[in-house]
């Protein structure tokens, strides 16, 4: 299996969108009642949180790789 870098921002965005889908699927199935306006703050807040996490992750990776240039300075 090929290895890839973990992207927590995409994980959070996907989780929030799946949660929103589950809420509305439960509403459509008659399990509970979900108001239509619940999706707006849930998706907006989740995407903002995912963006902030992705920004912090990118900065941490750049900072960690800053010392590893691969070239010998001598």
MMTF fields as JSON, N, C-alpha, C and O atoms, coordinates in Angstrom:
{
  "mmtfVersion": "1.0.0",
  "mmtfProducer": "UNKNOWN",
  "numBonds": 295,
  "numAtoms": 296,
  "numGroups": 74,
  "numChains": 1,
  "numModels": 1,
  "chainsPerModel": [1],
  "groupsPerChain": [74],
  "chainIdList": ["A"],
  "bondAtomList": [4, 2, 8, 6, 12, 10, 16, 14, 20, 18, 24, 22, 28, 26, 32, 30, 36, 34, 40, 38, 44, 42, 48, 46, 52, 50, 56, 54, 60, 58, 64, 62, 68, 66, 72, 70, 76, 74, 80, 78, 84, 82, 88, 86, 92, 90, 96, 94, 100, 98, 104, 102, 108, 106, 112, 110, 116, 114, 120, 118, 124, 122, 128, 126, 132, 130, 136, 134, 140, 138, 144, 142, 148, 146, 152, 150, 156, 154, 160, 158, 164, 162, 168, 166, 172, 170, 176, 174, 180, 178, 184, 182, 188, 186, 192, 190, 196, 194, 200, 198, 204, 202, 208, 206, 212, 210, 216, 214, 220, 218, 224, 222, 228, 226, 232, 230, 236, 234, 240, 238, 244, 242, 248, 246, 252, 250, 256, 254, 260, 258, 264, 262, 268, 266, 272, 270, 276, 274, 280, 278, 284, 282, 288, 286, 292, 290],
  "bondOrderList": [1, 1, 1, 1, 1, 1, 1, 1, 1, 1, 1, 1, 1, 1, 1, 1, 1, 1, 1, 1, 1, 1, 1, 1, 1, 1, 1, 1, 1, 1, 1, 1, 1, 1, 1, 1, 1, 1, 1, 1, 1, 1, 1, 1, 1, 1, 1, 1, 1, 1, 1, 1, 1, 1, 1, 1, 1, 1, 1, 1, 1, 1, 1, 1, 1, 1, 1, 1, 1, 1, 1, 1, 1],
  "groupList": [{"groupName": "UNK", "atomNameList": ["N", "CA", "C", "O"], "elementList": ["N", "C", "C", "O"], "formalChargeList": [0, 0, 0, 0], "bondAtomList": [1, 0, 2, 1, 3, 2], "bondOrderList": [1, 1, 2], "singleLetterCode": "X", "chemCompType": "L-PEPTIDE LINKING"}],
  "groupTypeList": [0, 0, 0, 0, 0, 0, 0, 0, 0, 0, 0, 0, 0, 0, 0, 0, 0, 0, 0, 0, 0, 0, 0, 0, 0, 0, 0, 0, 0, 0, 0, 0, 0, 0, 0, 0, 0, 0, 0, 0, 0, 0, 0, 0, 0, 0, 0, 0, 0, 0, 0, 0, 0, 0, 0, 0, 0, 0, 0, 0, 0, 0, 0, 0, 0, 0, 0, 0, 0, 0, 0, 0, 0, 0],
  "groupIdList": [1, 2, 3, 4, 5, 6, 7, 8, 9, 10, 11, 12, 13, 14, 15, 16, 17, 18, 19, 20, 21, 22, 23, 24, 25, 26, 27, 28, 29, 30, 31, 32, 33, 34, 35, 36, 37, 38, 39, 40, 41, 42, 43, 44, 45, 46, 47, 48, 49, 50, 51, 52, 53, 54, 55, 56, 57, 58, 59, 60, 61, 62, 63, 64, 65, 66, 67, 68, 69, 70, 71, 72, 73, 74],
  "secStructList": [7, 7, 7, 7, 7, 7, 7, 2, 2, 2, 2, 2, 2, 2, 2, 2, 2, 2, 2, 2, 2, 2, 2, 2, 2, 2, 2, 2, 6, 6, 1, 1, 7, 7, 7, 6, 6, 2, 2, 2, 2, 2, 2, 2, 2, 2, 2, 2, 2, 2, 2, 2, 2, 2, 2, 2, 2, 2, 2, 2, 2, 2, 2, 2, 2, 6, 6, 7, 7, 1, 1, 7, 7, 7],
  "xCoordList": [0.843, 0.0, 0.887, 1.848, 0.569, 1.338, 1.065, -0.068, 2.117, 1.96, 1.728, 2.256, 0.95, 0.695, 0.673, 0.536, 0.808, 0.803, -0.629, -1.573, -0.76, -2.063, -2.472, -1.668, -3.715, -4.225, -5.425, -6.556, -5.186, -6.27, -7.359, -8.503, -7.049, -8.071, -9.126, -10.319, -8.69, -9.634, -10.43, -11.596, -9.805, -10.506, -11.638, -12.742, -11.374, -12.397, -13.505, -14.684, -13.146, -14.163, -15.051, -16.272, -14.461, -15.243, -16.136, -17.278, -15.629, -16.431, -17.641, -18.736, -17.439, -18.554, -19.594, -20.792, -19.162, -20.122, -20.858, -22.043, -20.181, -20.858, -21.866, -22.969, -21.506, -22.435, -23.683, -24.798, -23.495, -24.637, -25.513, -26.74, -24.899, -25.66, -26.43, -27.566, -25.818, -26.489, -27.673, -28.723, -27.5, -28.611, -29.812, -30.946, -29.556, -30.664, -31.192, -32.363, -30.372, -30.871, -31.792, -32.806, -31.432, -32.309, -33.619, -34.67, -33.556, -34.777, -35.643, -36.864, -35.018, -35.775, -36.37, -37.44, -35.692, -36.186, -37.218, -37.814, -37.433, -38.436, -37.934, -38.738, -36.627, -36.081, -36.13, -36.364, -35.913, -35.971, -36.267, -36.311, -36.466, -36.791, -35.578, -35.126, -35.054, -33.92, -34.362, -34.791, -34.273, -34.636, -33.714, -32.557, -34.215, -33.444, -32.214, -31.21, -32.279, -31.187, -30.015, -29.031, -30.094, -29.008, -27.763, -26.642, -27.947, -26.81, -25.903, -24.693, -26.47, -25.67, -24.557, -23.394, -24.85, -23.746, -22.865, -21.669, -23.451, -22.67, -21.616, -20.443, -22.027, -21.087, -20.107, -18.912, -20.607, -19.727, -18.684, -17.497, -19.133, -18.193, -17.206, -16.025, -17.684, -16.799, -15.743, -14.585, -16.151, -15.181, -14.181, -13.012, -14.627, -13.691, -12.695, -11.501, -13.193, -12.308, -11.321, -10.14, -11.795, -10.917, -9.859, -8.706, -10.238, -9.267, -8.205, -7.025, -8.619, -7.652, -6.696, -5.495, -7.221, -6.372, -5.411, -4.241, -5.89, -5.016, -3.916, -2.773, -4.257, -3.254, -2.195, -1.002, -2.612, -1.652, -0.81, 0.384, -1.406, -0.66, 0.392, 1.528, 0.011, 0.965, 2.132, 3.279, 1.836, 2.915, 3.834, 5.052, 3.263, 4.085, 4.974, 6.13, 4.451, 5.264, 6.369, 7.493, 6.064, 7.102, 8.186, 9.372, 7.761, 8.724, 9.627, 10.829, 9.032, 9.794, 10.775, 11.884, 10.389, 11.252, 12.251, 13.139, 12.132, 13.028, 14.486, 15.357, 14.772, 16.149, 16.714, 17.928, 15.886, 16.319, 16.328, 15.34, 17.39, 17.452, 17.979, 17.683, 18.75, 19.275, 20.623, 21.346, 20.966, 22.25, 23.255, 22.905, 24.48, 25.541, 26.089, 26.604, 25.997, 26.443, 27.941, 28.407, 28.726, 30.183, 30.809, 32.031],
  "yCoordList": [-1.175, 0.0, 1.237, 1.319, 2.185, 3.417, 4.285, 4.39, 4.897, 5.787, 7.206, 7.613, 7.931, 9.329, 10.124, 9.558, 11.42, 12.246, 12.439, 12.531, 12.496, 12.674, 14.137, 15.039, 14.362, 15.723, 15.909, 15.621, 16.393, 16.494, 17.483, 17.327, 18.478, 19.418, 18.731, 18.994, 17.86, 17.111, 16.111, 15.848, 15.554, 14.639, 15.354, 14.821, 16.547, 17.317, 17.736, 17.61, 18.231, 18.641, 17.469, 17.613, 16.33, 15.158, 14.69, 14.295, 14.729, 14.315, 15.216, 14.737, 16.514, 17.459, 17.271, 17.311, 17.07, 16.882, 15.549, 15.466, 14.514, 13.237, 13.39, 12.849, 14.12, 14.365, 15.096, 14.762, 16.092, 16.817, 15.889, 15.953, 15.039, 14.08, 13.097, 12.748, 12.644, 11.712, 12.389, 11.775, 13.654, 14.391, 14.47, 14.225, 14.811, 14.949, 13.596, 13.494, 12.571, 11.233, 10.727, 10.085, 11.02, 10.663, 11.426, 10.893, 12.665, 13.462, 12.903, 12.814, 12.532, 11.987, 10.624, 10.274, 9.863, 8.551, 8.596, 7.573, 9.758, 9.908, 9.585, 9.476, 9.428, 9.112, 10.32, 10.167, 11.508, 12.742, 13.903, 13.74, 15.061, 16.269, 17.201, 17.61, 17.535, 18.443, 19.682, 19.575, 20.867, 22.097, 22.329, 21.908, 22.988, 23.186, 24.049, 23.882, 24.971, 25.925, 25.36, 26.068, 24.141, 23.536, 23.346, 23.446, 23.078, 22.785, 23.993, 23.837, 25.185, 26.378, 26.595, 26.659, 26.713, 26.903, 25.666, 25.783, 24.488, 23.26, 23.153, 22.905, 23.337, 23.231, 24.403, 24.211, 25.613, 26.781, 26.686, 26.917, 26.348, 26.206, 25.075, 25.204, 23.972, 22.843, 23.148, 22.753, 23.855, 24.209, 25.253, 25.216, 26.176, 27.149, 26.452, 26.752, 25.524, 24.762, 23.923, 23.851, 23.294, 22.495, 23.36, 22.947, 24.544, 25.462, 25.901, 25.969, 26.2, 26.601, 25.46, 25.679, 24.256, 23.09, 22.835, 22.525, 22.962, 22.757, 23.821, 23.519, 25.053, 26.119, 25.83, 25.962, 25.44, 25.124, 23.903, 23.872, 22.914, 21.724, 22.069, 21.601, 22.884, 23.297, 24.08, 23.879, 24.976, 25.744, 24.852, 25.029, 23.899, 22.99, 22.134, 21.883, 21.685, 20.865, 21.69, 21.211, 22.925, 23.775, 24.097, 24.135, 24.328, 24.644, 23.443, 23.595, 22.248, 21.031, 20.751, 20.278, 21.033, 20.763, 21.887, 21.741, 22.992, 24.133, 23.801, 24.316, 22.962, 22.602, 21.531, 21.327, 20.854, 19.76, 20.226, 20.049, 20.794, 21.268, 20.199, 20.231, 19.258, 18.19, 18.539, 17.647, 19.806, 20.236, 20.427, 20.881, 20.086, 20.25, 21.665, 22.042, 22.467, 23.859, 24.012, 25.096, 22.988, 23.113, 22.983, 23.071],
  "zCoordList": [0.0, 0.0, 0.0, 0.765, -0.846, -0.917, 0.303, 0.774, 0.798, 1.949, 1.453, 0.419, 2.19, 1.857, 3.143, 4.228, 3.029, 4.234, 4.728, 3.943, 6.025, 6.651, 6.506, 6.737, 6.125, 5.962, 6.88, 6.488, 8.117, 9.085, 8.684, 9.111, 7.892, 7.439, 6.586, 6.734, 5.701, 4.868, 5.697, 5.403, 6.73, 7.617, 8.348, 8.454, 8.846, 9.552, 8.599, 8.931, 7.421, 6.446, 6.052, 5.984, 5.795, 5.433, 6.561, 6.325, 7.792, 8.942, 9.151, 9.443, 9.001, 9.183, 8.084, 8.36, 6.86, 5.769, 5.911, 5.588, 6.386, 6.639, 7.767, 7.684, 8.824, 9.923, 9.437, 9.838, 8.577, 8.027, 7.192, 7.274, 6.399, 5.606, 6.467, 6.147, 7.564, 8.473, 9.159, 9.348, 9.531, 10.154, 9.218, 9.628, 7.97, 7.031, 6.565, 6.201, 6.565, 6.246, 7.355, 7.085, 8.6, 9.708, 9.663, 10.02, 9.226, 9.071, 7.944, 8.079, 6.853, 5.723, 6.061, 5.563, 6.895, 7.283, 8.393, 8.731, 8.957, 10.001, 11.399, 12.325, 11.576, 12.892, 13.828, 15.027, 13.288, 14.064, 13.132, 11.913, 13.708, 12.943, 12.965, 14.035, 11.788, 11.679, 10.928, 9.779, 11.542, 10.825, 9.626, 9.64, 8.608, 7.381, 7.603, 6.911, 8.56, 8.748, 9.562, 9.776, 10.006, 10.788, 9.924, 10.424, 8.658, 7.777, 7.572, 7.413, 7.574, 7.273, 8.3, 7.902, 9.604, 10.554, 10.71, 10.98, 10.542, 10.687, 9.583, 9.864, 8.349, 7.226, 7.22, 7.001, 7.46, 7.46, 8.57, 8.339, 9.766, 10.881, 10.662, 10.983, 10.119, 9.861, 8.809, 8.946, 7.754, 6.715, 7.209, 6.827, 8.047, 8.626, 9.556, 9.534, 10.369, 11.246, 10.43, 10.771, 9.362, 8.512, 7.842, 7.721, 7.411, 6.806, 7.795, 7.452, 9.029, 10.052, 10.385, 10.543, 10.49, 10.772, 9.615, 9.841, 8.382, 7.224, 7.179, 6.838, 7.52, 7.557, 8.607, 8.335, 9.797, 10.857, 10.511, 10.81, 9.896, 9.495, 8.445, 8.519, 7.476, 6.446, 7.013, 6.614, 7.948, 8.58, 9.397, 9.377, 10.111, 10.908, 10.013, 10.351, 8.88, 7.964, 7.321, 7.175, 6.936, 6.351, 7.369, 7.042, 8.614, 9.659, 9.949, 10.165, 9.951, 10.212, 9.076, 9.326, 7.84, 6.694, 6.452, 5.612, 7.158, 6.96, 7.207, 6.506, 8.173, 8.49, 7.569, 7.549, 6.819, 5.943, 4.488, 3.775, 4.062, 2.682, 1.743, 0.549, 2.253, 1.409, 0.788, 0.343, 0.752, 0.196, 1.32, 2.41, 1.054, 2.047, 1.951, 0.898, 3.018, 2.938, 2.847, 2.495, 3.145, 3.15, 1.807, 1.684]
}
